[in-house]
Amino acid sequence: MASTRFAPDRKLTSRMVFVMFLLGLIYVAAISAAIVFVPTKVLPFVVIVIGGFFFLQYFLSDKIALFSMNAKLVGPDDGSDARRVHAVLDRLCALADMPKPRVGIVAADMPNAFAAGRSQKNTVVCVTTGLLHRLPDDRELEAVLAHELSHVAHRDVVVMTIASFLGILAGLITRITFEMGLWGGYSDRRGGGDDDSPSAGMILFIVTIVSLVVYALSFLLIRALSRYRELAADRSGALLTGNPSAMINALGRITEDNARIPMKDLRKVEAFNAFFFTPALRGGASVSSLFATHPSTQVRQEKLAALAVQLGS
């Protein structure tokens, strides 16, 4: 990662490399299957769609996040909320010796924060008005923003952006292949009409199965990485500020207040769970932890409490 004063996390780095390696293998297998089974006339269209989508997701991830969350970029003179966030980020970035990100504010009652962008130079850190109103103590707000800056410093934001693309890719391949099948795109697959060529139904079945397997494996790998990166960001952020207790308090306050937000409002932003400080919507006890984007609040607080003991704070 770029040189900052955030504590290096070799375990996080090794896990990101390992997950990206496994996803790369799955990616190669998926592309090979597409080349073998997807009709020749469809492949150029699939490649163009996939390439364009990846370009947009990678290079415009910060803009997409801002648009999707209806966030507004603000300067230090754009009101008291903006001034407060900028002041906290000024202190943290000076402490971490890293470029200051752009600041976005989302007019939403849900208390949360997230970071987006492919590098430190084009990152945006967003907070909701609900977070600012529920964390009047700047030390708690500082803990949340230190967590988000840790994601930026360790570059796990861009890793998650790239990793999540594979699951979307699998869905795109399935949808495009299915649509082409409906419109007769499988006939004359390689231009020769050979009787030995797979039938349209068989091609659709094989592509669908491969895509589902790719999606399932990438989904589980990304979720596992997401949970670990949250613990790593908690630890790095708390080490930077030297105040794990502030993050413990912020986690408790945000989790408790999120439970009071109407379910329909939480579902609107559920897709951003992996990037939020805390998940907007958490499954019940019956939902396997394998599918969670974050460790439980209790686990995060216990880890931070242990760190507080180590630091003597």
ROROBA-987982 format. One record per residue: residue number from 1; residue in one letter; x, y, z of N, C-alpha, C in turn. Coordinates in steps of 0.2 Angstrom, whole numbers. Layout:
BEGIN
   num   residu     n.x     n.y     n.z    ca.x    ca.y    ca.z     c.x     c.y     c.z
   NUM        a       X       Y       Z       X       Y       Z       X       Y       Z
...
// end
This chain:
BEGIN
   num   residu     n.x     n.y     n.z    ca.x    ca.y    ca.z     c.x     c.y     c.z
     1        m       4      -6       0       0       0       0       4       6       0
     2        a       1      12      -2       5      18      -2       7      20       5
     3        s      13      23       6      16      25      13      11      29      17
     4        t       9      27      22       5      31      27       7      29      34
     5        r       4      32      39       6      30      46       1      25      49
     6        f      -4      23      44      -8      17      46      -4      11      47
     7        a      -5       8      53      -1       2      54      -2      -3      48
     8        p       4      -6      46       3     -11      40       0     -17      43
     9        d      -4     -20      38      -8     -26      40      -6     -32      35
    10        r      -1     -35      37       1     -40      32      -4     -46      31
    11        k      -7     -47      37     -13     -53      36     -18     -51      31
    12        l     -20     -44      32     -25     -42      27     -22     -42      20
    13        t     -16     -40      19     -13     -40      12     -13     -47       9
    14        s     -11     -52      13     -10     -59      11     -17     -62       9
    15        r     -22     -60      13     -29     -62      12     -31     -59       6
    16        m     -30     -53       4     -32     -50      -2     -29     -53      -8
    17        v     -23     -54      -7     -19     -57     -13     -22     -64     -14
    18        f     -23     -68      -9     -25     -75      -9     -32     -75     -12
    19        v     -37     -71     -10     -43     -71     -13     -43     -69     -20
    20        m     -39     -64     -22     -39     -62     -29     -36     -67     -33
    21        f     -31     -71     -30     -28     -77     -34     -34     -82     -36
    22        l     -38     -83     -30     -43     -88     -31     -48     -86     -36
    23        l     -50     -79     -35     -55     -76     -40     -52     -76     -47
    24        g     -46     -75     -48     -43     -76     -54     -43     -82     -58
    25        l     -42     -88     -54     -43     -94     -56     -50     -96     -59
    26        i     -55     -93     -54     -62     -94     -56     -64     -90     -62
    27        y     -61     -84     -63     -62     -80     -69     -59     -83     -75
    28        v     -54     -86     -75     -51     -90     -81     -55     -95     -83
    29        a     -58     -99     -78     -62    -105     -79     -69    -102     -82
    30        a     -71     -97     -80     -78     -94     -82     -77     -92     -90
    31        i     -71     -88     -91     -70     -86     -98     -69     -91    -103
    32        s     -65     -97    -100     -64    -103    -104     -71    -106    -106
    33        a     -75    -106    -101     -82    -109    -103     -86    -105    -107
    34        a     -85     -98    -107     -89     -94    -111     -86     -95    -118
    35        i     -80     -95    -119     -77     -96    -126     -79    -103    -129
    36        v     -80    -108    -125     -81    -115    -128     -89    -115    -129
    37        f     -93    -112    -125    -100    -114    -125    -104    -108    -128
    38        v    -102    -102    -127    -106     -96    -130    -105     -96    -137
    39        p    -111     -95    -141    -110     -94    -148    -106     -89    -151
    40        t    -102     -90    -156     -97     -86    -159    -100     -79    -160
    41        k    -106     -79    -163    -109     -72    -164    -110     -68    -158
    42        v    -111     -71    -152    -113     -68    -146    -106     -65    -143
    43        l    -101     -69    -144     -95     -67    -140     -93     -60    -140
    44        p     -92     -57    -146     -90     -50    -147     -95     -45    -142
    45        f    -101     -46    -143    -106     -42    -139    -105     -43    -131
    46        v    -104     -50    -129    -102     -51    -122     -96     -47    -120
    47        v     -91     -48    -124     -84     -45    -122     -85     -37    -122
    48        i     -89     -34    -126     -90     -27    -126     -93     -25    -120
    49        v     -99     -28    -118    -103     -27    -113     -99     -27    -106
    50        i     -95     -33    -106     -91     -34    -100     -86     -29     -99
    51        g     -82     -28    -104     -76     -23    -104     -79     -16    -102
    52        g     -84     -14    -105     -87      -8    -104     -89      -7     -96
    53        f     -93     -12     -94     -95     -12     -87     -89     -12     -82
    54        f     -84     -16     -84     -78     -16     -79     -75      -9     -79
    55        f     -74      -6     -85     -71       1     -86     -75       6     -81
    56        l     -82       6     -82     -86      10     -78     -85       9     -70
    57        q     -85       2     -69     -85       1     -61     -78       3     -58
    58        y     -73       1     -62     -66       3     -59     -65      10     -59
    59        f     -65      13     -65     -63      20     -65     -68      25     -63
    60        l     -75      23     -62     -80      28     -60     -83      26     -54
    61        s     -80      21     -50     -83      18     -44     -85      24     -39
    62        d     -81      29     -38     -82      34     -33     -88      38     -36
    63        k     -89      40     -42     -94      43     -45    -101      39     -45
    64        i    -100      33     -46    -106      28     -46    -109      28     -39
    65        a    -104      28     -34    -106      27     -27    -110      34     -25
    66        l    -107      39     -27    -110      46     -25    -117      46     -28
    67        f    -118      44     -34    -124      45     -38    -129      40     -35
    68        s    -127      34     -33    -131      29     -31    -134      31     -24
    69        m    -130      34     -20    -132      36     -13    -135      43     -13
    70        n    -135      46     -18    -137      53     -19    -133      58     -14
    71        a    -127      56     -14    -122      60     -10    -120      67     -13
    72        k    -119      72      -9    -117      78     -12    -110      80      -9
    73        l    -105      82     -14     -99      84     -12     -99      90      -9
    74        v     -95      91      -4     -96      97       0     -89     100       2
    75        g     -88     106       2     -82     109       4     -82     111      12
    76        p     -77     114      15     -77     116      22     -81     122      23
    77        d     -83     125      18     -87     131      19     -95     130      18
    78        d     -97     124      17    -103     122      15    -108     120      21
    79        g    -108     124      26    -112     122      32    -108     119      38
    80        s    -111     119      43    -108     116      49    -106     109      49
    81        d    -111     105      46    -109      98      45    -103      97      41
    82        a    -103     100      35     -97      99      31     -91     102      35
    83        r     -91     107      38     -85     110      42     -83     105      47
    84        r     -87     102      50     -85      97      55     -82      91      52
    85        v     -85      88      47     -81      83      44     -75      84      41
    86        h     -74      90      38     -68      92      35     -62      93      41
    87        a     -65      96      46     -60      97      52     -57      91      54
    88        v     -62      86      55     -59      79      58     -55      76      53
    89        l     -57      76      46     -52      73      41     -46      76      41
    90        d     -46      83      42     -39      87      41     -34      84      47
    91        r     -37      83      53     -33      80      58     -31      73      57
    92        l     -35      69      55     -34      62      53     -29      61      48
    93        c     -29      65      42     -25      64      37     -18      67      38
    94        a     -18      72      42     -11      75      45      -8      69      49
    95        l     -12      66      53      -9      61      58      -7      55      54
    96        a     -11      53      49      -9      47      45      -4      49      39
    97        d      -3      55      38       2      57      32      -1      54      26
    98        m      -7      56      24     -10      53      18     -14      59      15
    99        p     -15      59       8     -19      64       5     -26      64       8
   100        k     -29      70       8     -36      71      11     -41      69       5
   101        p     -46      65       7     -51      63       1     -56      69       1
   102        r     -60      68      -5     -65      72      -5     -71      70       0
   103        v     -75      75       1     -80      74       7     -87      74       4
   104        g     -91      69       5     -98      69       3    -102      68       9
   105        i    -108      71       8    -113      70      14    -120      68      11
   106        v    -123      63      14    -129      60      11    -134      62      16
   107        a    -140      65      13    -145      67      18    -150      61      19
   108        a    -148      57      24    -152      51      26    -151      51      34
   109        d    -157      48      36    -157      47      44    -153      41      46
   110        m    -152      37      42    -148      31      44    -141      33      45
   111        p    -138      31      51    -131      33      53    -126      28      50
   112        n    -122      31      45    -117      27      42    -112      31      39
   113        a    -107      27      36    -101      31      32     -98      25      28
   114        f     -95      28      22     -92      23      18     -87      27      14
   115        a     -82      23      11     -77      26       6     -77      23       0
   116        a     -76      27      -6     -76      24     -12     -70      27     -16
   117        g     -68      24     -22     -62      26     -26     -57      21     -27
   118        r     -53      22     -32     -48      17     -34     -41      18     -31
   119        s     -40      24     -29     -34      26     -26     -34      31     -21
   120        q     -29      33     -17     -29      38     -12     -31      45     -15
   121        k     -29      46     -21     -29      52     -25     -36      54     -27
   122        n     -40      49     -28     -47      50     -31     -52      47     -26
   123        t     -51      47     -20     -56      44     -15     -61      49     -13
   124        v     -67      46     -11     -71      51      -8     -74      47      -1
   125        v     -74      51       4     -77      48      10     -84      51      12
   126        c     -89      47      12     -96      50      13     -98      48      20
   127        v    -102      53      23    -105      51      29    -113      54      28
   128        t    -117      51      32    -124      53      32    -125      58      37
   129        t    -131      62      36    -132      67      41    -135      63      48
   130        g    -137      57      47    -139      54      53    -134      52      57
   131        l    -128      50      54    -122      49      58    -119      55      62
   132        l    -119      61      58    -117      67      61    -121      69      67
   133        h    -128      68      67    -132      70      72    -132      65      78
   134        r    -130      59      77    -130      54      82    -124      53      85
   135        l    -118      56      82    -112      56      85    -110      63      87
   136        p    -112      66      92    -110      73      93    -103      74      96
   137        d    -100      68      99     -94      68     101     -89      67      95
   138        d     -84      72      94     -80      72      88     -75      66      89
   139        r     -74      63      95     -69      57      96     -72      51      92
   140        e     -79      51      93     -82      45      90     -83      46      82
   141        l     -84      52      80     -84      53      73     -77      52      70
   142        e     -72      54      74     -65      53      72     -64      45      71
   143        a     -66      41      76     -65      34      75     -68      31      69
   144        v     -74      33      67     -78      31      61     -74      33      55
   145        l     -72      39      55     -68      41      49     -61      38      48
   146        a     -58      37      54     -52      33      54     -52      26      51
   147        h     -58      23      53     -60      16      50     -60      17      42
   148        e     -64      22      40     -64      23      33     -58      24      29
   149        l     -54      28      32     -47      30      29     -43      24      29
   150        s     -43      20      34     -39      13      34     -41       9      28
   151        h     -47       9      26     -49       5      20     -45       8      14
   152        v     -45      15      14     -42      18       8     -34      17       8
   153        a     -31      17      14     -24      16      15     -22       9      13
   154        h     -26       4      15     -24      -3      14     -27      -5       7
   155        r     -30       0       3     -32      -1      -4     -37      -7      -4
   156        d     -41      -9       1     -45     -14       1     -52     -12      -3
   157        v     -53      -5      -3     -59      -3      -7     -59      -5     -14
   158        v     -53      -4     -17     -52      -5     -24     -52     -13     -25
   159        v     -49     -17     -20     -49     -24     -21     -56     -27     -21
   160        m     -60     -24     -16     -67     -26     -16     -71     -24     -22
   161        t     -69     -18     -25     -73     -16     -31     -71     -21     -37
   162        i     -65     -23     -38     -63     -28     -43     -66     -35     -41
   163        a     -65     -37     -35     -68     -43     -33     -75     -44     -34
   164        s     -79     -39     -33     -86     -40     -34     -88     -40     -41
   165        f     -84     -37     -45     -85     -37     -53     -86     -44     -55
   166        l     -83     -49     -53     -83     -56     -55     -90     -59     -54
   167        g     -93     -58     -48    -100     -60     -47    -105     -57     -52
   168        i    -104     -50     -53    -108     -47     -58    -107     -49     -65
   169        l    -101     -51     -67     -99     -54     -73    -103     -60     -74
   170        a    -103     -65     -69    -107     -71     -70    -114     -70     -71
   171        g    -117     -65     -68    -124     -63     -69    -125     -61     -76
   172        l    -121     -56     -78    -121     -54     -85    -121     -59     -90
   173        i    -116     -64     -90    -115     -69     -95    -122     -73     -95
   174        t    -124     -75     -89    -131     -79     -89    -136     -75     -92
   175        r    -137     -69     -91    -143     -65     -93    -142     -65    -101
   176        i    -136     -63    -103    -135     -62    -110    -136     -68    -114
   177        t    -133     -74    -111    -134     -80    -115    -141     -82    -115
   178        f    -145     -81    -110    -152     -83    -109    -156     -79    -114
   179        e    -155     -73    -115    -158     -68    -120    -157     -71    -127
   180        m    -150     -72    -128    -149     -74    -135    -152     -81    -137
   181        g    -153     -85    -132    -156     -92    -133    -163     -91    -134
   182        l    -167     -86    -131    -174     -85    -132    -175     -82    -139
   183        w    -170     -78    -142    -170     -76    -149    -167     -80    -154
   184        g    -166     -86    -152    -163     -91    -157    -155     -89    -159
   185        g    -152     -87    -154    -145     -85    -155    -140     -91    -155
   186        y    -143     -97    -153    -138    -103    -153    -138    -107    -160
   187        s    -143    -105    -164    -143    -109    -170    -136    -107    -174
   188        d    -133    -112    -178    -127    -111    -182    -122    -108    -177
   189        r    -121    -112    -172    -116    -109    -166    -109    -107    -169
   190        r    -106    -111    -173    -100    -110    -176    -100    -109    -183
   191        g    -106    -108    -186    -106    -106    -193    -107    -112    -197
   192        g    -107    -118    -194    -107    -124    -199    -114    -128    -198
   193        g    -118    -127    -193    -124    -131    -192    -122    -138    -191
   194        d    -117    -140    -188    -115    -147    -187    -120    -151    -182
   195        d    -122    -157    -184    -127    -160    -180    -124    -162    -173
   196        d    -117    -162    -173    -114    -164    -167    -113    -158    -162
   197        s    -115    -152    -164    -115    -146    -160    -120    -147    -154
   198        p    -118    -144    -148    -123    -144    -143    -130    -141    -144
   199        s    -135    -143    -142    -141    -140    -143    -142    -134    -139
   200        a    -147    -129    -141    -148    -123    -138    -149    -124    -130
   201        g    -153    -129    -129    -155    -130    -122    -149    -132    -118
   202        m    -144    -136    -121    -139    -139    -117    -134    -133    -116
   203        i    -133    -129    -121    -128    -123    -120    -131    -119    -115
   204        l    -137    -117    -115    -140    -113    -110    -139    -116    -103
   205        f    -140    -122    -102    -139    -126     -96    -132    -126     -93
   206        i    -127    -127     -98    -120    -127     -96    -118    -120     -94
   207        v    -120    -115     -98    -118    -108     -96    -121    -106     -89
   208        t    -127    -108     -88    -131    -106     -82    -127    -109     -76
   209        i    -126    -116     -77    -123    -119     -71    -116    -116     -69
   210        v    -112    -115     -75    -105    -112     -74    -106    -105     -70
   211        s    -110    -101     -73    -111     -95     -70    -113     -95     -63
   212        l    -118     -99     -61    -120    -100     -54    -115    -102     -50
   213        v    -111    -107     -52    -105    -109     -48    -100    -103     -47
   214        v     -99    -100     -52     -94     -94     -52     -97     -89     -47
   215        y    -103     -87     -47    -106     -82     -43    -106     -85     -36
   216        a    -108     -91     -34    -108     -94     -28    -101     -93     -24
   217        l     -96     -96     -28     -89     -96     -26     -86     -89     -24
   218        s     -87     -84     -29     -85     -77     -28     -89     -74     -23
   219        f     -95     -75     -22     -99     -73     -17     -96     -74     -10
   220        l     -95     -81      -9     -92     -83      -2     -85     -80      -1
   221        l     -81     -80      -6     -74     -77      -5     -74     -70      -4
   222        i     -79     -66      -7     -79     -59      -6     -82     -57       1
   223        r     -87     -61       3     -90     -60      10     -84     -62      15
   224        a     -80     -67      14     -75     -69      19     -70     -63      20
   225        l     -68     -60      14     -63     -55      14     -66     -49      17
   226        s     -73     -47      15     -76     -42      18     -76     -42      26
   227        r     -78     -47      29     -78     -48      36     -71     -46      39
   228        y     -66     -49      36     -59     -48      39     -57     -41      38
   229        r     -58     -38      32     -56     -31      31     -59     -26      36
   230        e     -65     -28      38     -69     -23      43     -65     -24      50
   231        l     -63     -30      52     -59     -30      58     -53     -27      57
   232        a     -49     -28      52     -43     -24      50     -44     -17      51
   233        a     -49     -14      48     -50      -7      48     -51      -4      55
   234        d     -55      -8      58     -57      -6      66     -50      -6      69
   235        r     -46     -11      69     -39     -11      72     -35      -5      70
   236        s     -34      -4      63     -29       1      61     -32       8      63
   237        g     -38       9      62     -41      15      64     -40      17      71
   238        a     -41      12      75     -41      13      83     -33      14      85
   239        l     -29      11      81     -22      12      82     -20      19      80
   240        l     -22      21      75     -21      28      73     -23      33      78
   241        t     -29      33      80     -32      38      85     -29      36      92
   242        g     -27      30      93     -26      28     100     -32      28     105
   243        n     -38      27     102     -44      27     106     -49      22     104
   244        p     -47      16     105     -52      10     103     -59      11     107
   245        s     -59      14     113     -65      15     116     -70      19     112
   246        a     -68      24     109     -72      29     105     -75      25      99
   247        m     -72      20      96     -75      16      91     -80      11      94
   248        i     -78       8     100     -83       4     103     -89       7     104
   249        n     -89      14     107     -95      17     108     -99      19     102
   250        a     -95      21      96     -98      23      90    -102      17      87
   251        l     -99      11      87    -102       5      85    -108       3      88
   252        g    -108       4      95    -114       2      99    -120       7      97
   253        r    -118      14      97    -123      19      96    -126      18      89
   254        i    -122      17      84    -124      16      77    -129      10      76
   255        t    -126       5      79    -130      -2      78    -137      -1      81
   256        e    -137       2      87    -143       3      91    -148       7      87
   257        d    -145      13      85    -150      18      81    -152      15      74
   258        n    -148      11      71    -150       8      65    -156       4      65
   259        a    -157       1      71    -162      -4      73    -169       0      73
   260        r    -169       7      73    -175      11      74    -177      14      67
   261        i    -172      13      62    -174      15      55    -179      11      52
   262        p    -184      14      48    -189      10      45    -185       5      40
   263        m    -188      -2      40    -185      -7      36    -185      -5      28
   264        k    -190      -1      26    -190       0      19    -184       5      17
   265        d    -182       9      22    -176      14      21    -170      10      20
   266        l    -169       5      25    -163       1      25    -162      -3      19
   267        r    -168      -6      17    -167     -10      11    -165      -6       4
   268        k    -167       0       4    -165       4      -2    -157       4      -2
   269        v    -153       4       3    -146       4       3    -143      -2       5
   270        e    -146      -7       5    -143     -14       7    -138     -16       2
   271        a    -138     -14      -4    -133     -16      -9    -126     -13      -7
   272        f    -126      -8      -3    -120      -5      -1    -117      -8       6
   273        n    -120     -13       8    -118     -15      15    -110     -17      15
   274        a    -107     -20      10    -100     -21      11     -96     -15      12
   275        f     -98      -9      10     -94      -3      10     -96       1      16
   276        f    -101       0      19    -103       4      25     -99       2      31
   277        f     -99       7      36     -95       6      42     -99       0      46
   278        t    -105       0      46    -109      -5      49    -115      -7      44
   279        p    -117     -13      43    -122     -15      38    -128     -12      40
   280        a    -131      -9      34    -138      -6      35    -143     -11      37
   281        l    -143     -17      34    -148     -22      36    -144     -28      38
   282        r    -145     -31      43    -142     -37      46    -147     -43      46
   283        g    -145     -49      44    -150     -54      44    -151     -57      51
   284        g    -156     -61      52    -157     -63      59    -152     -69      61
   285        a    -154     -72      66    -149     -77      69    -149     -83      65
   286        s    -154     -84      61    -154     -90      56    -150     -89      50
   287        v    -148     -83      49    -144     -82      43    -137     -84      44
   288        s    -134     -88      40    -127     -90      41    -122     -84      41
   289        s    -117     -84      46    -112     -79      46    -108     -79      39
   290        l    -108     -85      35    -104     -85      29    -107     -80      24
   291        f    -113     -78      25    -116     -73      20    -115     -66      22
   292        a    -113     -65      28    -113     -58      31    -107     -54      28
   293        t    -108     -47      27    -102     -43      25     -98     -41      31
   294        h    -101     -41      37     -97     -38      43     -98     -43      48
   295        p     -92     -43      52     -93     -47      59     -99     -44      63
   296        s    -101     -48      68    -106     -45      72    -103     -39      76
   297        t    -107     -35      78    -105     -29      82    -102     -31      89
   298        q    -104     -37      92    -101     -39      98     -94     -41      96
   299        v     -93     -45      91     -86     -47      89     -82     -41      88
   300        r     -84     -36      85     -80     -31      83     -78     -27      90
   301        q     -83     -26      94     -82     -23     101     -77     -27     105
   302        e     -78     -33     105     -73     -37     109     -66     -37     107
   303        k     -65     -37     100     -58     -36      97     -55     -29      99
   304        l     -59     -24      99     -57     -17     101     -56     -17     108
   305        a     -60     -20     112     -59     -20     119     -52     -23     121
   306        a     -50     -29     118     -44     -32     119     -38     -27     117
   307        l     -39     -24     111     -34     -19     109     -33     -13     114
   308        a     -39     -11     117     -39      -6     122     -35      -8     128
   309        v     -35     -14     130     -31     -17     135     -24     -17     134
   310        q     -22     -19     128     -15     -19     125     -12     -12     125
   311        l     -16      -7     123     -14       0     123     -14       3     130
   312        g     -18       0     135     -18       3     141     -23       9     141
   313        s     -28       9     136     -32      15     136     -39      14     139
// end
